Amino acid sequence: MLSKAGTGRAQSLDVMEADKNNSVLREGFLVKRGHIVPNWKARWFVLKPDKLLYYKYEGGRRDSCQRGKIPLKDCVLTCPFSGI
């Protein structure tokens, strides 16, 4: 995301923006329903500011190959509990 033109300040802002988009907000197990075979599968999910990624997890290790991505742009967060 670095631009060749511009000041050092603009470049550092681009780097900060890239870091913000790549930062991990939360990660852990969730269960999702299969797309082709409608059974439930445990997957390792990684929440980033603009997307939710998920990976296969077998043998105590996360698969390095990303299995899916859910874009979160223009999504609205709602919480049914008033205490949170």
C-alpha beads as a LAMMPS data file, in Angstrom:
LAMMPS data file: protein, C-alpha beads

84 atoms
83 bonds

1 atom types
1 bond types

-500.0 500.0 xlo xhi
-500.0 500.0 ylo yhi
-500.0 500.0 zlo zhi

Masses

1 110.0

Atoms # bond

1 1 1 0.000 0.000 0.000
2 1 1 2.991 2.323 -0.090
3 1 1 2.809 4.982 -2.744
4 1 1 5.933 6.187 -4.518
5 1 1 4.710 9.752 -4.702
6 1 1 4.062 11.784 -1.582
7 1 1 5.667 12.518 1.717
8 1 1 6.991 10.096 4.296
9 1 1 3.975 10.948 6.460
10 1 1 1.515 9.806 3.776
11 1 1 3.480 6.596 3.349
12 1 1 3.432 5.886 7.088
13 1 1 -0.341 6.463 7.154
14 1 1 -0.715 3.897 4.362
15 1 1 1.371 1.407 6.360
16 1 1 -0.752 2.031 9.487
17 1 1 -3.927 1.473 7.446
18 1 1 -2.521 -1.791 6.057
19 1 1 -1.592 -2.925 9.588
20 1 1 -5.113 -2.090 10.816
21 1 1 -6.691 -4.189 8.063
22 1 1 -4.346 -7.119 8.779
23 1 1 -4.733 -7.054 12.571
24 1 1 -6.458 -10.020 14.185
25 1 1 -9.346 -8.952 16.446
26 1 1 -10.339 -12.447 17.604
27 1 1 -9.638 -16.042 16.645
28 1 1 -10.916 -19.423 17.745
29 1 1 -13.207 -22.320 16.954
30 1 1 -16.679 -21.960 15.504
31 1 1 -18.942 -24.578 13.952
32 1 1 -20.239 -24.043 10.423
33 1 1 -22.621 -25.983 8.255
34 1 1 -21.131 -27.580 5.150
35 1 1 -22.029 -26.101 1.785
36 1 1 -22.250 -29.312 -0.262
37 1 1 -22.750 -31.902 2.490
38 1 1 -24.987 -30.202 5.089
39 1 1 -23.200 -31.525 8.175
40 1 1 -21.581 -29.412 10.904
41 1 1 -17.821 -28.857 10.829
42 1 1 -15.522 -27.244 13.391
43 1 1 -13.314 -24.611 11.794
44 1 1 -10.688 -22.188 13.079
45 1 1 -11.956 -18.644 12.436
46 1 1 -9.914 -15.445 12.355
47 1 1 -11.758 -12.130 12.648
48 1 1 -10.104 -9.142 11.008
49 1 1 -11.575 -5.631 10.714
50 1 1 -12.869 -6.199 7.181
51 1 1 -13.278 -9.994 6.877
52 1 1 -13.806 -13.294 8.663
53 1 1 -11.433 -16.038 7.481
54 1 1 -11.714 -19.720 8.263
55 1 1 -9.343 -22.658 8.109
56 1 1 -9.511 -26.416 8.501
57 1 1 -8.060 -27.637 11.810
58 1 1 -6.815 -31.211 12.027
59 1 1 -4.368 -33.047 14.217
60 1 1 -4.029 -30.130 16.612
61 1 1 -2.790 -27.803 13.845
62 1 1 -4.448 -25.147 11.733
63 1 1 -4.240 -25.840 8.009
64 1 1 -2.176 -23.136 6.307
65 1 1 -4.617 -23.083 3.387
66 1 1 -7.523 -20.699 3.918
67 1 1 -10.825 -22.526 3.343
68 1 1 -13.099 -19.522 3.091
69 1 1 -13.576 -15.792 3.542
70 1 1 -16.627 -13.792 4.558
71 1 1 -16.301 -10.095 3.641
72 1 1 -17.596 -7.781 6.374
73 1 1 -17.644 -4.510 4.449
74 1 1 -20.940 -2.661 4.987
75 1 1 -22.015 -5.149 7.694
76 1 1 -23.708 -3.862 10.824
77 1 1 -22.962 -5.362 14.217
78 1 1 -26.026 -5.944 16.360
79 1 1 -26.284 -7.474 19.793
80 1 1 -29.569 -8.835 21.160
81 1 1 -28.357 -8.398 24.753
82 1 1 -28.648 -4.923 26.202
83 1 1 -25.954 -5.528 28.842
84 1 1 -23.127 -5.916 26.301

Bonds

1 1 1 2
2 1 2 3
3 1 3 4
4 1 4 5
5 1 5 6
6 1 6 7
7 1 7 8
8 1 8 9
9 1 9 10
10 1 10 11
11 1 11 12
12 1 12 13
13 1 13 14
14 1 14 15
15 1 15 16
16 1 16 17
17 1 17 18
18 1 18 19
19 1 19 20
20 1 20 21
21 1 21 22
22 1 22 23
23 1 23 24
24 1 24 25
25 1 25 26
26 1 26 27
27 1 27 28
28 1 28 29
29 1 29 30
30 1 30 31
31 1 31 32
32 1 32 33
33 1 33 34
34 1 34 35
35 1 35 36
36 1 36 37
37 1 37 38
38 1 38 39
39 1 39 40
40 1 40 41
41 1 41 42
42 1 42 43
43 1 43 44
44 1 44 45
45 1 45 46
46 1 46 47
47 1 47 48
48 1 48 49
49 1 49 50
50 1 50 51
51 1 51 52
52 1 52 53
53 1 53 54
54 1 54 55
55 1 55 56
56 1 56 57
57 1 57 58
58 1 58 59
59 1 59 60
60 1 60 61
61 1 61 62
62 1 62 63
63 1 63 64
64 1 64 65
65 1 65 66
66 1 66 67
67 1 67 68
68 1 68 69
69 1 69 70
70 1 70 71
71 1 71 72
72 1 72 73
73 1 73 74
74 1 74 75
75 1 75 76
76 1 76 77
77 1 77 78
78 1 78 79
79 1 79 80
80 1 80 81
81 1 81 82
82 1 82 83
83 1 83 84
